[in-house]
Amino acid sequence: MQNLRHIKLILIGDVVAKLGRKVLAEILPMLQKKYKPDAVIANIENLAHGKGVTKKTLTELSELGVTAFTGGNHAWKKEDPTSDEIRGSFALALPANDPRTVALLASASLKVAGETLHIISLEGQLGMNEEGIGSPFLAFDQLYDGFGKPKLLLLDFHAEMTSEKGAMGFYADGRASVVYGTHTHIPTADARILAGGTGFITDIGMTGSNDSVLGVDKHVIIDRFLGNKKTFEYPESGPSWLNAIYCELDPKTGHCTMIKQVQEYLTIN
């Protein structure tokens, strides 16, 4: 008989630098025990010292139980995430409408509870300061049709503007199981299920320092606003938080039946 239990997912926003990785090491085991997820997916564009990824940092998260990864416009700042070494080792979806993304990393897929879960990442076009970014709306159509209109599909929409994110949620409603925003590092209080059954949140928020400006040393950012162009520094201890969402999906319809924000606060010494 077909297994119809709901699929449980934890989706984690931008993990920022070493402190973000420390927070995951502390909090993720508790969340796994509480929610018993079938998969844990994290955005890793800021994973290695605030911007970019390395095989070492991806391995660190994989060993903690993160099942798959999504990227954003900063994912290329350290090691090349399209390299054979990284591409062959992790389930990683880079923004499909970014010209730097190779075809094999335009999506990722996992087997969860006997079903195939497709994962895609797309970049917004508004306010991102990146060249050559194609329409995320048309890219979504191409991917969705290319997968054969799958039931289970997650979209990490890595974008700056809340309006563009909201429009994407409604555009993909009834086709994507969950559309969740990343990039701004600020959690929004609008997690909900749309009319067509798609779970949506404008931005999950970040995981890392809570005593910072978007994960960066607050004094550095203040000085930069005062005209002093200091190099970004990232706290490695202090007040911290994890931002994520917990979702449940109906494997029969692909619809999201539960979406709720998860916030955990702690201090890392």
DRENPA-3360 file (N, C-alpha, C; in nm, 2 decimals, always signed):
BEGIN
1 = MQNLRHIK = +0.08/-0.12/+0.00/+0.00/+0.00/+0.00/+0.09/+0.12/+0.00 ~ +0.05/+0.23/-0.07/+0.13/+0.35/-0.08/+0.14/+0.42/+0.05 ~ +0.26/+0.47/+0.08/+0.28/+0.54/+0.21/+0.23/+0.68/+0.19 ~ +0.13/+0.72/+0.26/+0.07/+0.85/+0.25/+0.09/+0.94/+0.37 ~ +0.19/+0.91/+0.45/+0.22/+1.00/+0.56/+0.28/+1.13/+0.51 ~ +0.26/+1.23/+0.58/+0.31/+1.36/+0.53/+0.46/+1.37/+0.54 ~ +0.51/+1.44/+0.45/+0.66/+1.46/+0.44/+0.69/+1.58/+0.53 ~ +0.79/+1.56/+0.61/+0.83/+1.67/+0.71/+0.96/+1.73/+0.67;
9 = LILIGDVV = +0.97/+1.86/+0.66/+1.09/+1.93/+0.62/+1.12/+2.05/+0.71 ~ +1.25/+2.07/+0.73/+1.31/+2.19/+0.80/+1.39/+2.26/+0.69 ~ +1.35/+2.39/+0.67/+1.41/+2.47/+0.57/+1.48/+2.59/+0.65 ~ +1.61/+2.60/+0.63/+1.69/+2.70/+0.71/+1.73/+2.81/+0.62 ~ +1.72/+2.93/+0.67/+1.76/+3.05/+0.59/+1.91/+3.06/+0.59 ~ +1.96/+3.17/+0.53/+2.11/+3.19/+0.51/+2.19/+3.17/+0.63 ~ +2.28/+3.07/+0.63/+2.37/+3.04/+0.74/+2.49/+3.12/+0.72 ~ +2.52/+3.21/+0.82/+2.62/+3.32/+0.80/+2.74/+3.28/+0.88;
17 = AKLGRKVL = +2.85/+3.25/+0.81/+2.98/+3.24/+0.86/+3.00/+3.13/+0.97 ~ +3.11/+3.14/+1.04/+3.14/+3.04/+1.14/+3.04/+3.03/+1.25 ~ +2.99/+3.15/+1.29/+2.89/+3.15/+1.40/+2.76/+3.08/+1.36 ~ +2.72/+3.10/+1.24/+2.60/+3.03/+1.19/+2.62/+2.88/+1.19 ~ +2.74/+2.84/+1.16/+2.77/+2.69/+1.16/+2.76/+2.64/+1.31 ~ +2.82/+2.72/+1.40/+2.81/+2.68/+1.54/+2.67/+2.68/+1.59 ~ +2.59/+2.77/+1.55/+2.45/+2.77/+1.59/+2.38/+2.64/+1.54 ~ +2.40/+2.61/+1.42/+2.34/+2.48/+1.37/+2.39/+2.36/+1.45;
25 = AEILPMLQ = +2.52/+2.36/+1.48/+2.57/+2.25/+1.56/+2.50/+2.23/+1.69 ~ +2.46/+2.35/+1.75/+2.39/+2.35/+1.88/+2.24/+2.32/+1.87 ~ +2.18/+2.37/+1.77/+2.03/+2.37/+1.77/+1.97/+2.26/+1.68 ~ +2.04/+2.23/+1.57/+1.98/+2.13/+1.48/+1.95/+2.00/+1.54 ~ +2.04/+1.94/+1.63/+2.00/+1.81/+1.69/+1.87/+1.82/+1.77 ~ +1.84/+1.93/+1.84/+1.72/+1.95/+1.91/+1.60/+1.95/+1.81 ~ +1.61/+2.02/+1.70/+1.51/+2.03/+1.61/+1.48/+1.90/+1.54 ~ +1.58/+1.82/+1.51/+1.57/+1.69/+1.45/+1.49/+1.60/+1.55;
33 = KKYKPDAV = +1.52/+1.61/+1.68/+1.45/+1.53/+1.77/+1.31/+1.57/+1.79 ~ +1.28/+1.70/+1.78/+1.14/+1.75/+1.80/+1.06/+1.72/+1.68 ~ +1.11/+1.75/+1.56/+1.02/+1.74/+1.44/+1.04/+1.61/+1.35 ~ +1.15/+1.54/+1.37/+1.18/+1.42/+1.30/+1.16/+1.44/+1.15 ~ +1.24/+1.54/+1.09/+1.22/+1.57/+0.95/+1.27/+1.46/+0.86 ~ +1.21/+1.45/+0.74/+1.26/+1.37/+0.63/+1.38/+1.43/+0.56 ~ +1.39/+1.56/+0.57/+1.50/+1.63/+0.50/+1.52/+1.77/+0.57 ~ +1.65/+1.81/+0.57/+1.68/+1.94/+0.62/+1.76/+2.01/+0.51;
41 = IANIENLA = +1.71/+2.13/+0.47/+1.77/+2.20/+0.36/+1.81/+2.34/+0.40 ~ +1.93/+2.38/+0.37/+1.98/+2.51/+0.42/+2.04/+2.59/+0.30 ~ +2.02/+2.73/+0.31/+2.08/+2.82/+0.22/+2.23/+2.85/+0.26 ~ +2.32/+2.83/+0.17/+2.46/+2.83/+0.22/+2.55/+2.93/+0.14 ~ +2.48/+3.04/+0.09/+2.56/+3.13/+0.01/+2.66/+3.22/+0.10 ~ +2.63/+3.22/+0.23/+2.72/+3.30/+0.32/+2.79/+3.21/+0.42 ~ +2.81/+3.08/+0.38/+2.85/+2.98/+0.47/+3.00/+3.00/+0.52 ~ +3.09/+3.03/+0.42/+3.23/+3.04/+0.45/+3.28/+3.18/+0.47;
49 = HGKGVTKK = +3.30/+3.22/+0.60/+3.34/+3.35/+0.63/+3.25/+3.46/+0.57 ~ +3.12/+3.43/+0.57/+3.03/+3.54/+0.54/+2.98/+3.54/+0.39 ~ +3.07/+3.50/+0.30/+3.03/+3.49/+0.16/+3.09/+3.37/+0.09 ~ +3.01/+3.29/+0.02/+3.07/+3.18/-0.05/+3.07/+3.05/+0.03 ~ +3.11/+2.95/-0.04/+3.12/+2.81/+0.02/+3.25/+2.75/-0.01 ~ +3.28/+2.65/+0.07/+3.40/+2.56/+0.05/+3.35/+2.42/+0.07 ~ +3.42/+2.33/+0.02/+3.39/+2.19/+0.04/+3.39/+2.15/+0.19 ~ +3.49/+2.21/+0.26/+3.50/+2.19/+0.40/+3.38/+2.23/+0.48;
57 = TLTELSEL = +3.33/+2.35/+0.45/+3.21/+2.40/+0.53/+3.08/+2.33/+0.49 ~ +3.07/+2.29/+0.36/+2.96/+2.21/+0.32/+2.96/+2.07/+0.39 ~ +3.08/+2.01/+0.40/+3.09/+1.88/+0.47/+3.05/+1.90/+0.62 ~ +3.09/+2.01/+0.68/+3.06/+2.03/+0.82/+2.91/+2.03/+0.84 ~ +2.83/+2.10/+0.75/+2.69/+2.10/+0.76/+2.63/+1.96/+0.73 ~ +2.68/+1.90/+0.63/+2.63/+1.76/+0.59/+2.65/+1.67/+0.71 ~ +2.76/+1.68/+0.78/+2.78/+1.59/+0.89/+2.68/+1.62/+1.01 ~ +2.63/+1.74/+1.01/+2.53/+1.78/+1.12/+2.39/+1.73/+1.08;
65 = GVTAFTGG = +2.37/+1.68/+0.96/+2.24/+1.63/+0.92/+2.17/+1.72/+0.82 ~ +2.24/+1.82/+0.76/+2.17/+1.89/+0.65/+2.18/+1.81/+0.52 ~ +2.06/+1.79/+0.46/+2.05/+1.69/+0.35/+2.08/+1.75/+0.22 ~ +2.04/+1.88/+0.20/+2.06/+1.94/+0.07/+2.08/+2.09/+0.09 ~ +2.13/+2.16/-0.01/+2.17/+2.30/+0.00/+2.12/+2.38/-0.12 ~ +2.09/+2.50/-0.09/+2.06/+2.60/-0.19/+2.16/+2.72/-0.19 ~ +2.18/+2.78/-0.30/+2.27/+2.89/-0.31/+2.21/+3.02/-0.35 ~ +2.29/+3.12/-0.36/+2.24/+3.25/-0.40/+2.35/+3.33/-0.47;
73 = NHAWKKED = +2.34/+3.46/-0.49/+2.43/+3.53/-0.57/+2.57/+3.54/-0.52 ~ +2.59/+3.51/-0.39/+2.72/+3.52/-0.33/+2.79/+3.38/-0.32 ~ +2.73/+3.28/-0.37/+2.78/+3.14/-0.36/+2.92/+3.12/-0.43 ~ +2.96/+3.21/-0.52/+3.08/+3.20/-0.59/+3.20/+3.27/-0.53 ~ +3.18/+3.33/-0.41/+3.28/+3.42/-0.35/+3.41/+3.34/-0.30 ~ +3.40/+3.21/-0.27/+3.51/+3.14/-0.23/+3.55/+3.03/-0.33 ~ +3.53/+2.91/-0.30/+3.56/+2.80/-0.40/+3.44/+2.80/-0.50 ~ +3.47/+2.75/-0.62/+3.37/+2.75/-0.72/+3.27/+2.63/-0.69;
81 = PTSDEIRG = +3.15/+2.67/-0.66/+3.05/+2.57/-0.63/+3.01/+2.48/-0.75 ~ +3.05/+2.52/-0.87/+3.02/+2.43/-0.98/+3.13/+2.33/-1.01 ~ +3.24/+2.33/-0.93/+3.35/+2.24/-0.95/+3.31/+2.10/-0.94 ~ +3.38/+2.01/-1.00/+3.35/+1.87/-0.99/+3.35/+1.82/-0.85 ~ +3.45/+1.87/-0.77/+3.47/+1.83/-0.63/+3.35/+1.86/-0.55 ~ +3.29/+1.98/-0.56/+3.17/+2.01/-0.49/+3.05/+1.95/-0.55 ~ +3.03/+1.96/-0.68/+2.91/+1.92/-0.75/+2.89/+1.77/-0.73 ~ +3.00/+1.69/-0.72/+2.98/+1.55/-0.71/+2.96/+1.50/-0.57;
89 = SFALALPA = +2.97/+1.59/-0.47/+2.97/+1.55/-0.33/+2.84/+1.59/-0.25 ~ +2.76/+1.69/-0.31/+2.65/+1.74/-0.23/+2.53/+1.76/-0.32 ~ +2.41/+1.75/-0.26/+2.28/+1.79/-0.33/+2.27/+1.94/-0.32 ~ +2.31/+2.01/-0.42/+2.32/+2.15/-0.42/+2.24/+2.21/-0.54 ~ +2.15/+2.31/-0.51/+2.08/+2.38/-0.62/+2.13/+2.52/-0.62 ~ +2.19/+2.57/-0.73/+2.23/+2.71/-0.74/+2.12/+2.78/-0.83 ~ +2.12/+2.91/-0.82/+2.01/+2.98/-0.89/+2.01/+2.95/-1.04 ~ +1.90/+2.89/-1.09/+1.90/+2.84/-1.23/+1.90/+2.96/-1.33;
97 = NDPRTVAL = +1.86/+3.08/-1.29/+1.86/+3.19/-1.38/+1.98/+3.28/-1.37 ~ +2.09/+3.23/-1.30/+2.22/+3.29/-1.30/+2.31/+3.23/-1.40 ~ +2.37/+3.31/-1.49/+2.45/+3.26/-1.60/+2.57/+3.18/-1.55 ~ +2.61/+3.19/-1.42/+2.72/+3.12/-1.37/+2.69/+2.97/-1.33 ~ +2.56/+2.94/-1.33/+2.51/+2.81/-1.28/+2.52/+2.71/-1.40 ~ +2.59/+2.60/-1.38/+2.59/+2.50/-1.48/+2.46/+2.42/-1.47 ~ +2.43/+2.35/-1.58/+2.30/+2.29/-1.59/+2.27/+2.18/-1.48 ~ +2.38/+2.11/-1.45/+2.36/+2.00/-1.35/+2.33/+2.06/-1.21;
105 = LASASLKV = +2.36/+2.19/-1.18/+2.33/+2.25/-1.05/+2.21/+2.34/-1.05 ~ +2.14/+2.34/-1.16/+2.02/+2.42/-1.17/+1.90/+2.37/-1.08 ~ +1.92/+2.25/-1.03/+1.83/+2.19/-0.94/+1.89/+2.07/-0.86 ~ +1.83/+2.03/-0.76/+1.87/+1.91/-0.69/+1.75/+1.83/-0.66 ~ +1.76/+1.70/-0.62/+1.65/+1.62/-0.59/+1.69/+1.52/-0.48 ~ +1.59/+1.49/-0.40/+1.61/+1.40/-0.29/+1.49/+1.29/-0.29 ~ +1.52/+1.18/-0.24/+1.42/+1.08/-0.22/+1.37/+1.09/-0.07 ~ +1.25/+1.13/-0.05/+1.20/+1.15/+0.09/+1.07/+1.07/+0.10;
113 = AGETLHII = +1.06/+0.98/+0.20/+0.94/+0.90/+0.22/+0.90/+0.83/+0.10 ~ +0.99/+0.79/+0.02/+0.96/+0.71/-0.11/+0.92/+0.80/-0.22 ~ +0.92/+0.93/-0.21/+0.89/+1.02/-0.32/+1.01/+1.11/-0.36 ~ +1.00/+1.16/-0.48/+1.11/+1.25/-0.53/+1.07/+1.39/-0.50 ~ +1.16/+1.46/-0.43/+1.14/+1.60/-0.40/+1.24/+1.68/-0.48 ~ +1.19/+1.77/-0.56/+1.27/+1.86/-0.65/+1.30/+1.99/-0.57 ~ +1.42/+2.04/-0.58/+1.46/+2.16/-0.51/+1.52/+2.25/-0.62 ~ +1.47/+2.38/-0.62/+1.53/+2.47/-0.71/+1.56/+2.60/-0.64;
121 = SLEGQLGM = +1.65/+2.68/-0.69/+1.68/+2.81/-0.64/+1.68/+2.91/-0.76 ~ +1.62/+3.03/-0.74/+1.61/+3.13/-0.84/+1.65/+3.26/-0.77 ~ +1.71/+3.35/-0.85/+1.75/+3.49/-0.81/+1.65/+3.59/-0.85 ~ +1.62/+3.68/-0.77/+1.54/+3.80/-0.81/+1.62/+3.89/-0.91 ~ +1.54/+3.97/-0.98/+1.61/+4.06/-1.07/+1.62/+4.21/-1.01 ~ +1.54/+4.24/-0.91/+1.53/+4.37/-0.86/+1.63/+4.40/-0.75 ~ +1.71/+4.50/-0.76/+1.80/+4.54/-0.65/+1.91/+4.44/-0.62 ~ +1.95/+4.35/-0.71/+2.05/+4.25/-0.68/+2.19/+4.28/-0.72;
129 = NEEGIGSP = +2.20/+4.38/-0.81/+2.33/+4.42/-0.86/+2.41/+4.31/-0.93 ~ +2.34/+4.22/-0.99/+2.41/+4.11/-1.07/+2.37/+4.12/-1.21 ~ +2.47/+4.09/-1.30/+2.44/+4.10/-1.44/+2.39/+3.97/-1.50 ~ +2.31/+3.98/-1.60/+2.27/+3.86/-1.68/+2.17/+3.77/-1.61 ~ +2.10/+3.82/-1.51/+2.00/+3.74/-1.44/+1.88/+3.73/-1.53 ~ +1.83/+3.61/-1.57/+1.71/+3.60/-1.64/+1.59/+3.61/-1.56 ~ +1.47/+3.62/-1.62/+1.35/+3.62/-1.55/+1.33/+3.50/-1.46 ~ +1.31/+3.52/-1.33/+1.29/+3.40/-1.24/+1.15/+3.34/-1.27;
137 = FLAFDQLY = +1.06/+3.42/-1.32/+0.92/+3.37/-1.35/+0.93/+3.27/-1.47 ~ +1.00/+3.31/-1.57/+1.01/+3.23/-1.69/+1.10/+3.10/-1.66 ~ +1.20/+3.13/-1.58/+1.29/+3.01/-1.54/+1.21/+2.91/-1.46 ~ +1.12/+2.96/-1.37/+1.03/+2.86/-1.30/+0.95/+2.78/-1.39 ~ +0.89/+2.85/-1.49/+0.80/+2.77/-1.58/+0.89/+2.66/-1.65 ~ +1.01/+2.70/-1.70/+1.09/+2.61/-1.77/+1.13/+2.49/-1.68 ~ +1.16/+2.51/-1.56/+1.20/+2.40/-1.47/+1.08/+2.32/-1.44 ~ +0.97/+2.38/-1.41/+0.85/+2.30/-1.37/+0.81/+2.21/-1.48;
145 = DGFGKPKL = +0.80/+2.27/-1.60/+0.77/+2.18/-1.72/+0.87/+2.08/-1.75 ~ +1.00/+2.12/-1.73/+1.11/+2.02/-1.76/+1.11/+1.90/-1.67 ~ +1.06/+1.92/-1.54/+1.05/+1.81/-1.45/+0.93/+1.73/-1.47 ~ +0.84/+1.77/-1.57/+0.72/+1.69/-1.59/+0.61/+1.73/-1.49 ~ +0.61/+1.86/-1.45/+0.51/+1.91/-1.36/+0.50/+1.82/-1.23 ~ +0.61/+1.82/-1.15/+0.61/+1.73/-1.04/+0.52/+1.78/-0.93 ~ +0.48/+1.68/-0.84/+0.40/+1.71/-0.73/+0.48/+1.79/-0.62 ~ +0.60/+1.74/-0.60/+0.68/+1.79/-0.48/+0.80/+1.88/-0.53;
153 = LLLDFHAE = +0.79/+2.01/-0.51/+0.88/+2.10/-0.56/+0.90/+2.21/-0.46 ~ +1.03/+2.24/-0.42/+1.06/+2.35/-0.33/+1.13/+2.46/-0.41 ~ +1.10/+2.58/-0.39/+1.17/+2.70/-0.45/+1.22/+2.79/-0.34 ~ +1.36/+2.80/-0.34/+1.42/+2.90/-0.26/+1.44/+3.02/-0.35 ~ +1.36/+3.13/-0.33/+1.36/+3.25/-0.41/+1.45/+3.35/-0.34 ~ +1.57/+3.36/-0.40/+1.68/+3.45/-0.34/+1.67/+3.59/-0.39 ~ +1.60/+3.67/-0.32/+1.57/+3.80/-0.38/+1.57/+3.91/-0.28 ~ +1.58/+4.04/-0.33/+1.59/+4.15/-0.24/+1.45/+4.21/-0.21;
161 = MTSEKGAM = +1.37/+4.22/-0.31/+1.24/+4.30/-0.29/+1.13/+4.21/-0.25 ~ +1.06/+4.26/-0.14/+0.94/+4.18/-0.09/+0.83/+4.17/-0.20 ~ +0.82/+4.27/-0.28/+0.71/+4.26/-0.38/+0.74/+4.15/-0.49 ~ +0.87/+4.14/-0.52/+0.90/+4.04/-0.62/+0.88/+3.90/-0.56 ~ +0.92/+3.89/-0.43/+0.90/+3.76/-0.36/+0.75/+3.72/-0.35 ~ +0.67/+3.82/-0.31/+0.53/+3.80/-0.30/+0.46/+3.76/-0.44 ~ +0.51/+3.83/-0.54/+0.45/+3.79/-0.67/+0.49/+3.65/-0.71 ~ +0.61/+3.61/-0.68/+0.66/+3.47/-0.71/+0.58/+3.37/-0.64;
169 = GFYADGRA = +0.54/+3.40/-0.51/+0.46/+3.31/-0.44/+0.33/+3.28/-0.50 ~ +0.26/+3.39/-0.55/+0.13/+3.37/-0.61/+0.15/+3.31/-0.75 ~ +0.26/+3.34/-0.82/+0.28/+3.29/-0.95/+0.30/+3.14/-0.95 ~ +0.37/+3.09/-0.85/+0.40/+2.94/-0.84/+0.29/+2.87/-0.76 ~ +0.19/+2.94/-0.70/+0.09/+2.88/-0.62/+0.02/+2.77/-0.69 ~ +0.01/+2.65/-0.63/-0.05/+2.53/-0.69/+0.05/+2.45/-0.77 ~ +0.17/+2.50/-0.79/+0.27/+2.43/-0.87/+0.39/+2.39/-0.77 ~ +0.44/+2.49/-0.70/+0.54/+2.46/-0.60/+0.48/+2.42/-0.47;
177 = SVVYGTHT = +0.54/+2.33/-0.40/+0.49/+2.29/-0.27/+0.52/+2.40/-0.17 ~ +0.64/+2.46/-0.17/+0.67/+2.57/-0.09/+0.76/+2.67/-0.17 ~ +0.73/+2.80/-0.15/+0.81/+2.90/-0.20/+0.86/+2.98/-0.08 ~ +0.99/+2.99/-0.06/+1.04/+3.06/+0.06/+1.15/+3.15/+0.02 ~ +1.15/+3.27/+0.07/+1.25/+3.37/+0.04/+1.37/+3.36/+0.13 ~ +1.49/+3.40/+0.07/+1.61/+3.41/+0.14/+1.68/+3.54/+0.09 ~ +1.79/+3.57/+0.14/+1.88/+3.68/+0.10/+1.89/+3.80/+0.19 ~ +1.77/+3.85/+0.24/+1.78/+3.97/+0.32/+1.82/+3.95/+0.46;
185 = HIPTADAR = +1.82/+3.83/+0.51/+1.86/+3.79/+0.64/+1.76/+3.83/+0.75 ~ +1.65/+3.89/+0.71/+1.55/+3.94/+0.81/+1.43/+3.86/+0.80 ~ +1.39/+3.79/+0.90/+1.27/+3.70/+0.90/+1.14/+3.79/+0.89 ~ +1.05/+3.74/+0.80/+0.92/+3.81/+0.79/+0.81/+3.73/+0.86 ~ +0.71/+3.80/+0.90/+0.60/+3.73/+0.99/+0.48/+3.70/+0.90 ~ +0.50/+3.63/+0.79/+0.39/+3.61/+0.70/+0.38/+3.47/+0.65 ~ +0.43/+3.37/+0.72/+0.43/+3.23/+0.68/+0.28/+3.19/+0.67 ~ +0.24/+3.13/+0.55/+0.10/+3.10/+0.53/+0.09/+3.00/+0.42;
193 = ILAGGTGF = -0.02/+2.94/+0.40/-0.05/+2.85/+0.29/-0.14/+2.93/+0.19 ~ -0.10/+2.94/+0.07/-0.18/+3.02/-0.03/-0.30/+2.93/-0.08 ~ -0.38/+3.00/-0.16/-0.51/+2.93/-0.20/-0.49/+2.80/-0.28 ~ -0.38/+2.80/-0.36/-0.36/+2.68/-0.44/-0.28/+2.57/-0.36 ~ -0.25/+2.59/-0.24/-0.18/+2.48/-0.16/-0.04/+2.50/-0.14 ~ +0.02/+2.61/-0.19/+0.16/+2.64/-0.17/+0.19/+2.71/-0.04 ~ +0.29/+2.65/+0.03/+0.34/+2.72/+0.15/+0.43/+2.84/+0.11 ~ +0.42/+2.95/+0.18/+0.49/+3.07/+0.14/+0.54/+3.15/+0.26;
201 = ITDIGMTG = +0.66/+3.20/+0.25/+0.71/+3.30/+0.34/+0.80/+3.40/+0.26 ~ +0.79/+3.53/+0.29/+0.87/+3.62/+0.21/+1.02/+3.61/+0.24 ~ +1.06/+3.59/+0.36/+1.20/+3.56/+0.39/+1.21/+3.48/+0.52 ~ +1.28/+3.37/+0.52/+1.30/+3.29/+0.64/+1.39/+3.37/+0.74 ~ +1.48/+3.45/+0.69/+1.58/+3.51/+0.79/+1.71/+3.43/+0.79 ~ +1.80/+3.47/+0.87/+1.94/+3.42/+0.88/+1.96/+3.33/+1.00 ~ +2.07/+3.26/+1.00/+2.12/+3.19/+1.11/+2.26/+3.23/+1.14 ~ +2.28/+3.29/+1.26/+2.41/+3.34/+1.29/+2.40/+3.44/+1.40;
209 = SNDSVLGV = +2.48/+3.55/+1.40/+2.48/+3.65/+1.51/+2.35/+3.73/+1.51 ~ +2.29/+3.74/+1.63/+2.18/+3.82/+1.66/+2.22/+3.96/+1.71 ~ +2.35/+3.98/+1.74/+2.40/+4.10/+1.79/+2.49/+4.17/+1.68 ~ +2.42/+4.18/+1.56/+2.50/+4.22/+1.44/+2.40/+4.29/+1.34 ~ +2.46/+4.34/+1.23/+2.37/+4.39/+1.12/+2.38/+4.29/+1.01 ~ +2.28/+4.21/+1.00/+2.27/+4.10/+0.89/+2.38/+4.00/+0.91 ~ +2.43/+3.98/+1.03/+2.54/+3.88/+1.05/+2.68/+3.94/+1.05 ~ +2.69/+4.07/+1.01/+2.82/+4.14/+1.01/+2.84/+4.22/+1.14;
217 = DKHVIIDR = +2.96/+4.23/+1.19/+2.99/+4.31/+1.30/+2.92/+4.45/+1.30 ~ +2.84/+4.48/+1.40/+2.76/+4.60/+1.39/+2.84/+4.73/+1.39 ~ +2.96/+4.73/+1.45/+3.04/+4.85/+1.45/+3.10/+4.87/+1.31 ~ +3.13/+4.76/+1.24/+3.18/+4.78/+1.10/+3.08/+4.84/+1.01 ~ +2.95/+4.80/+1.03/+2.85/+4.85/+0.94/+2.82/+4.99/+0.98 ~ +2.81/+5.03/+1.11/+2.79/+5.17/+1.15/+2.90/+5.26/+1.09 ~ +3.02/+5.21/+1.10/+3.14/+5.29/+1.05/+3.12/+5.31/+0.90 ~ +3.08/+5.21/+0.83/+3.06/+5.22/+0.68/+2.95/+5.32/+0.65;
225 = FLGNKKTF = +2.85/+5.33/+0.73/+2.75/+5.43/+0.70/+2.80/+5.57/+0.73 ~ +2.90/+5.58/+0.82/+2.96/+5.70/+0.85/+3.07/+5.74/+0.75 ~ +3.09/+5.66/+0.65/+3.19/+5.69/+0.54/+3.32/+5.62/+0.56 ~ +3.34/+5.53/+0.66/+3.47/+5.46/+0.68/+3.45/+5.32/+0.62 ~ +3.52/+5.29/+0.51/+3.50/+5.17/+0.44/+3.58/+5.05/+0.50 ~ +3.54/+5.01/+0.61/+3.61/+4.90/+0.68/+3.57/+4.76/+0.62 ~ +3.66/+4.67/+0.63/+3.64/+4.53/+0.58/+3.54/+4.46/+0.67 ~ +3.45/+4.39/+0.60/+3.35/+4.31/+0.68/+3.42/+4.22/+0.78;
233 = EYPESGPS = +3.36/+4.21/+0.90/+3.41/+4.12/+1.00/+3.28/+4.05/+1.05 ~ +3.29/+3.92/+1.09/+3.18/+3.84/+1.13/+3.20/+3.79/+1.27 ~ +3.11/+3.82/+1.37/+3.13/+3.77/+1.50/+3.14/+3.62/+1.51 ~ +3.22/+3.57/+1.60/+3.23/+3.43/+1.61/+3.17/+3.38/+1.75 ~ +3.12/+3.47/+1.82/+3.06/+3.43/+1.95/+2.95/+3.54/+1.99 ~ +2.88/+3.51/+2.09/+2.78/+3.61/+2.14/+2.64/+3.57/+2.11 ~ +2.54/+3.66/+2.13/+2.40/+3.63/+2.11/+2.38/+3.59/+1.97 ~ +2.30/+3.49/+1.95/+2.28/+3.43/+1.82/+2.14/+3.38/+1.80;
241 = WLNAIYCE = +2.10/+3.35/+1.68/+1.97/+3.29/+1.65/+1.97/+3.20/+1.53 ~ +1.87/+3.11/+1.53/+1.85/+3.03/+1.41/+1.71/+3.07/+1.36 ~ +1.70/+3.09/+1.23/+1.57/+3.11/+1.17/+1.54/+3.00/+1.06 ~ +1.43/+2.94/+1.07/+1.39/+2.83/+0.98/+1.24/+2.82/+0.97 ~ +1.19/+2.74/+0.88/+1.05/+2.70/+0.88/+1.04/+2.55/+0.88 ~ +0.93/+2.51/+0.95/+0.90/+2.37/+0.95/+0.77/+2.35/+0.86 ~ +0.78/+2.26/+0.77/+0.67/+2.23/+0.67/+0.63/+2.09/+0.67 ~ +0.51/+2.06/+0.64/+0.46/+1.93/+0.61/+0.39/+1.93/+0.47;
249 = LDPKTGHC = +0.42/+1.83/+0.39/+0.37/+1.82/+0.26/+0.28/+1.69/+0.24 ~ +0.17/+1.70/+0.17/+0.09/+1.59/+0.14/+0.15/+1.52/+0.02 ~ +0.20/+1.40/+0.03/+0.27/+1.34/-0.09/+0.17/+1.31/-0.20 ~ +0.04/+1.30/-0.17/-0.05/+1.27/-0.28/-0.08/+1.39/-0.37 ~ -0.09/+1.51/-0.31/-0.12/+1.63/-0.39/+0.00/+1.72/-0.41 ~ +0.10/+1.71/-0.32/+0.22/+1.80/-0.32/+0.19/+1.93/-0.25 ~ +0.07/+1.94/-0.19/+0.03/+2.06/-0.12/+0.10/+2.07/+0.02 ~ +0.12/+2.19/+0.06/+0.17/+2.22/+0.19/+0.05/+2.22/+0.29;
257 = TMIKQVQE = +0.06/+2.14/+0.39/-0.05/+2.13/+0.49/-0.01/+2.20/+0.62 ~ +0.11/+2.23/+0.64/+0.15/+2.30/+0.76/+0.28/+2.38/+0.73 ~ +0.29/+2.51/+0.77/+0.41/+2.59/+0.76/+0.41/+2.67/+0.88 ~ +0.52/+2.67/+0.95/+0.54/+2.76/+1.07/+0.68/+2.80/+1.09 ~ +0.70/+2.92/+1.14/+0.83/+2.97/+1.16/+0.89/+2.91/+1.28 ~ +1.02/+2.89/+1.28/+1.10/+2.83/+1.39/+1.21/+2.93/+1.42 ~ +1.21/+2.99/+1.54/+1.32/+3.08/+1.58/+1.37/+3.02/+1.72 ~ +1.50/+3.01/+1.72/+1.57/+2.97/+1.84/+1.68/+3.07/+1.87;
265 = YLTIN = +1.69/+3.11/+2.00/+1.79/+3.20/+2.05/+1.89/+3.13/+2.14 ~ +2.01/+3.17/+2.13/+2.11/+3.12/+2.22/+2.23/+3.21/+2.22 ~ +2.32/+3.18/+2.32/+2.45/+3.26/+2.32/+2.56/+3.16/+2.30 ~ +2.65/+3.19/+2.21/+2.76/+3.10/+2.18/+2.89/+3.17/+2.24 ~ +2.96/+3.09/+2.33/+3.08/+3.14/+2.39/+3.20/+3.12/+2.31;
% end
